[in-house]
């Protein structure tokens, strides 16, 4: 599992680097986005990945990797929004946003390590296309929970679904890099 932890950290460092650059370009404009808007952005990226996996022709010169990175970063933004709430104007500087990013990555990585231990790294035998389908399934679950005003009877909350999508995306990026 040591290799997984190192690989996970390397993937997240790539994602965080892009997040910091976008913060420099745009600031925290994303802080005005409501959760359903972030969910829809993630859905668009997951649908594009599925399209790339199924279609022979690709018309935009960006592959699956950039879309999985986008899913990770949007999910972390969503976790921050869950914690802090939506605002009317951008309110975080880069340092504050990165600290929140790192906090949610640490929580999500710990979840991955616990599940990875219990499942015996089963994800290593999965296809990237299966990970994509699981992300899409999680998105449909999140949309249903959002439609239910955040209420669930017996299921995990929205945060757990975003965390799973982050972890599935990291696993996909590790597979694509091998």
N, C-alpha and C positions, 0 to 999 in steps of 0.2 A: 504494500500500500504506500510505501515511501515514494515510489516513482509517481504514483497518482497525485500525491500531494505536491510534488515538485512540478509536475506537468500542469496541474490545476493553477498553481501560483503563476507559472509562466503565461498561461492563457489570460488570466486576470490582469497581469501586468500590461499585456498588449491592449486589452479592453480599457483599462484605466488610463493608459497613455492617450488613447483616442478621446476619452471622456474629458481629460484635462485640456486637450487641444480645442475641443468643441466649446468648453467653458471659456477659453480665451477668446474664441471667435464670437460666441453668442451670449456669454454670461449664463445666468440661470433662468433664461426665458422659459424653459421647460417646467418651471415651478407653477405656472398658471394652468397646466394641463390637469384635467380631471382624470380619475382612474380609467373610466371607459375610453378616453382618448388615448391613453398610453396602451391599454389593452388592444385597441384597434391598430395602433402602430406596430405592436408586436405581431399581431395577426397578419398584417400585410407582409412583414418580413418572413414569417413562417410559411405563408402561402407562396411567396416567391421562391423560397428554398424548395418547397415541394414541386413547384413548376420546373425549376432547374433540374431536379432529380428525374422528372418524368419526360421532359421535352428534349428533343434532339437539337433544336435551334435555340440559341441564346442571343438576344438582341441588345442587351445592356452588358457592358464589359465589367461586371462585378460578379464574383462567384459566391458560393455558399458561405465561405469564411466571413466575408464582410457582413452578411446578413445575420449569421450566428452572433457575431460581435455586437451587432445592433440589438439583437434580442437580449443579450446579457445586459447591455447598458440601459435599455428601456426598462427591463425588469428591476434593475437597481434603482432607477428613478422612481418607479412605481412604489417600491418598498420605502423610499424616502418620503414620497407623498403620503403613504399610509401613516407613517410616523409623524410627519410635520403638518400635514394638511395642505390643501391647495391655497395658493395666495393670489391676489389680484395683480401684483407686480413682482418681478424677480427680487429675491431677498437674500440670496446666498452668494458669497464670494467664492472664488475657486478653492481656497483653503478649507472653508466650511463644508463645501459640497464634497470635496475629496475625503474629508474626515468621515462624513456620513456614508459615502461610497464604501470606504474601507471597513466601517462598522458593519454594514449589511453584508459585505463579502465575507467577513470573518464569521458571522452567524451562519451564513449559507454554506460556507466551506465546512464548518463543524457538523452541520446537518449531513452534508455529503459524506464526510468521513464516518459518521455513525451508521448511515445507511449502507455505505460501501462495505463496511465491516460485516454488517448483518447479511448483506446479499452476496458477499464473496466476489465483488468486482464483476458481477454479471454483465454490466454494461460493456465490458471489453469484448464480449461475444455478440453484441448487438450490432446491427447495421445502422449507418447514419440515417437512412430512410426511416427506420423504426423510431429513432430518437426524434426525428422531425414529426412523425405522426403522434408521438406522445406529447410533444409541445403543442401541436394543434388541438389534441384532446384536452389538455390543461387549459388552453385558451377558451375552448367552448365551455368548460366548467366555470372559469372565471366570469365569462359573459353571463352565464345563468345565475351565478351568485350575485353579480352586479344587478341583474334584473330582479333579484329577490331582495334588493336593498341591503346586501351584505349578510343576510341571514342564512344559516345552514342548520339543518336538524341534527345530522350525525357526521357531517363531512368536515374536512380541513377548511380553514379559511382561505381567503384570497392570498395572504402572505405566503402560505405554504406552497400554493400553486406557482407563484412567481419564483420562489426559491427552487422548486423542482425544475422550472423552465431554465433557470440559470444553470443548474447542474447538468441538465441534459445538453444544453448548448456547449458547455465546457467539454463534456464527453465527446460531442460531435467534433469539436475543433481539435481535440487530441487525436481522434481517429483520422481526421483529414490531414493532420500533420505527420502521421506515421507512414 
